[in-house]
């Protein structure tokens, strides 16, 4: 059984990231005891709720005017990314909700739905595939990032100064919350995972913790022995 508290205690956000956005906060939720194969009905229900929520939110305004989407577009510009070309994960999901959120696996589908319902970028990674603890840094440009192009596995590198999540083996998610790598991706066999909830103003701490509460409650339904640990990291 992994030491969830110890894993989270070693997580790190570089001061250079807070210098870029002092209002940034992240909640990390580590979970163990997930039973593979469970949660199909749960994921279907949450996905339907999230699609309806997105449709309601976008009935009268474009997705770029959703407050937390707009905040992340500004953050991307601050480190040189073009948000119209590389959209934050929340914006991408909100845009897809109109035609149906993706079906990946129950664990991924659950956290995608929570992301849309609470309007927060949210990523999930297989904890067993981590090399060390997660850290959020500004890249040197030398770090490896494993991804796929036209169905083929390739290794890319982030731009120097790009904000990335990484571990000791390389980048796990590029451009803060844009694209996750393949190495630590959740699968149908995942039993332990870490979830990353990224917040900027105007999202409040209460709203951020409410999203983490909801996520944890849903994950506890994926096995009778599910255990969870949480950590907030902020500039102060």
HELIX and SHEET records of a PDB file:
HELIX    1   1 UNK A    4  UNK A    9  1                                   6    
HELIX    2   2 UNK A   15  UNK A   20  1                                   6    
HELIX    3   3 UNK A   40  UNK A   57  1                                  18    
HELIX    4   4 UNK A   63  UNK A   65  5                                   3    
HELIX    5   5 UNK A   67  UNK A   78  1                                  12    
HELIX    6   6 UNK A   89  UNK A   97  1                                   9    
HELIX    7   7 UNK A  106  UNK A  118  1                                  13    
HELIX    8   8 UNK A  127  UNK A  129  5                                   3    
HELIX    9   9 UNK A  205  UNK A  219  1                                  15    
HELIX   10  10 UNK A  220  UNK A  222  5                                   3    
SHEET    1   A 5 UNK A  12  UNK A  13  0                                        
SHEET    2   A 5 UNK A 135  UNK A 138  1                                        
SHEET    3   A 5 UNK A 163  UNK A 167 -1                                        
SHEET    4   A 5 UNK A 170  UNK A 174 -1                                        
SHEET    5   A 5 UNK A 179  UNK A 180 -1                                        
SHEET    1   B 4 UNK A 121  UNK A 126  0                                        
SHEET    2   B 4 UNK A 192  UNK A 199 -1                                        
SHEET    3   B 4 UNK A  25  UNK A  32 -1                                        
SHEET    4   B 4 UNK A 227  UNK A 234 -1                                        
SHEET    1   C 2 UNK A 144  UNK A 149  0                                        
SHEET    2   C 2 UNK A 152  UNK A 157 -1                                        
END                                                                             
